[in-house]
């Protein structure tokens, strides 16, 4: 049976900064309520027989500027699980190269047409391994499935947020450093920007961002419609000045980065409550208004312990306080001797004279879709013409941590099937 289609609308296929000789082309595009990645290939099978799929696409999504049926989806660092000792991470495929998948929407399915492997400035493939000390290390220690320790890598990237620029290049945010990396259309690094100035090009973002929580770094990235400013979104409160001091914080940081000058600003975003996993992505509506997706880590529609929070908010930085630190200190600007994270919540910010970004509910994935949202990780956002919001999920390559340094199949409780990448299309009001 053909899936019901979302509202049909005219798609204006024009890049943000297209040449004057290019003319907009109106194309009628039809979107289903949901499209799943068609027949993902096997990436590997573990020694105990668990299938790991060549999925993992969905950490971020970007719409093609010229073809309404083409979407780019991003993997993270690869299939991994917690190890038996503190800070240990088991990498199921240690030589995995994070990549961008080019998918075409066809007959209600997402068909993978091309993969773009991420590479360093010399053209060598990147990997998903933790960075060395001084280069963005998170303190995580990598092991393979046999228990052998793996050395850190300067070419490691935990890719999470993605922007498709008007010229066909990509900007990607990385949870390690955090890094913001500019790749050309083939996936080769053009520039790598971090708090330490050790990336390609030497430009920096504020040093305080090195306080990011491991595996909860710069999860989202977008660009203003004029193509001039990147906006990075931290997933969780940073461990600033320490893990204990920020344990009750609901305050996340938003970073703006002027692409030409490198100038930055910072703003405070307040999560709804301290139990949430945090914000998984951000997408621009205009130069000051953005959409975020904030969530818990539970499965929608699960018969026991179901998800209760997976919401899209409209935020605005107009009127919000720039919390940048002119001294670029390791803890950022202090307020009454406290870091921004130590202020904990809206009340603490108000007392310190800080106005956070405004925040308004736009969509509740657990209530506003025509069917049950069965996933745990709603992670990617793209805003399409006609106020159609495309939402991708991270399927974790179809596996999850078995608690023993290995993998089990990632079975969705609501469907009793292995999690695969999907894109949901929802018309929203802005």
C-alpha positions, 0 to 999 in steps of 0.5 A: 500500500502506498504510504500517505503523502505529506502536503505537496508543495513547490520546491524552489531549487536554488542554492543560498548564494547561487550565481545570477545566471542560475534560475530557480526551478519549481519542482513539485515534491511529495513527501511520505510521513516517514521513509526508511533507508532501504536494505542497509548492507552488513558492515560486519558480524561479531564473533558471537553472530550479531549483525552490525549494519552499514547504517548509522546514518542519521546523526545529522541530515541536510537537504540538497539545495537543488533536488528535493528528493536528495538528502545527506545523512551523517554517521558518527564515530561507528559502532561502539559499546562501554568497556568493563573499566572506567572510560573504556570504549569498545570499538566494533570496527576500529578502522571505521571511517565516518561518512556522509551518505547521499540518499534519494527518496524513491517510492517511499524509501531512502535509497543510498546512492553515494557515500562520502568518506571523511578524510584529513587534509592529506586525503587520508581516511579519518577514523572514529577513535578518541583524540590524543591529549592536547588535541581534543582528548575526552579521557576515553580509552579505546579497545577493540572487540578482542580487548586489545587497547587501541592508540588515540588518533589525531585523525579521530572524529566523532561527527554529529552535526552537519551543514551542506554549504551553498558551494557543495562543501560540508561543515561538521561538528565533532564531539571530541575536541570539540572540533568544527571541520570544513570538508570539500564535496569529496570529504577532504578536510579544508579546515579544522577549528578547535579550542586549542588552535591545533587544527588545520588553519590554526583558528580557534573557538573559545577555550571553555568548550574544551570542558564539554562532557565526553560523548556529549559535545557539539552535537548540532550545527547549522548555518544562517540563511545568508551563509555567513555564520555557523551556529553550534549547539552543545548536547549537555551541560559542560563539566565546568569547572568540574563534573561535580559542580555541574551535576545539577545544571540544565544550562547548555551553550550555543556558539556562533562563529563568523566564517569570514572573521572567526569572531564568536558569541555565546548564549545560554540555553536551558533544558527542560529538566536535568534528566534529559539526554540534551539537545541533539540538533539545531537548524536555522529558520532565519539569522536569529531564530532556530529549531532544536530537538531536545530529548530523553534517551528512552524508546517511544511506544515501549510497553515498559519505561517508555519515552516521555520527552522528544520535543522540537522547540523554536528558539531566538537569540534576539535579546539573549545575553552574550556570555562570551569571555573576553579573557578566553579563560578555561572556565569562561566568564564567571558570574559571582565567582561561578561558571555559567553551568554552576548557575544551574537553571533559569532562576540562577541565570536571572539572578546573575543578570543573564537572559537565555535564548527564548524557547517555544514548543513547536512539535512533540514527536511522541504526540503529534505524529500520525504513528508511534515514534519508536526510536530512542535517538531523534538526532537530525533536523532539516527545514524544507520549503513549506515549513516541512521539518525532516527528522532523522534518527540515529540507529546505532548501526542496528546494535546496542551495548550488551553490558559485557563489552560487546553488542546485542541487536538494537530491537525497537520495543514498539515494533519488535524489529531492528532499528534502522535509519528513518526520516520523518516529514512533519509540517509545522507552524512557525 
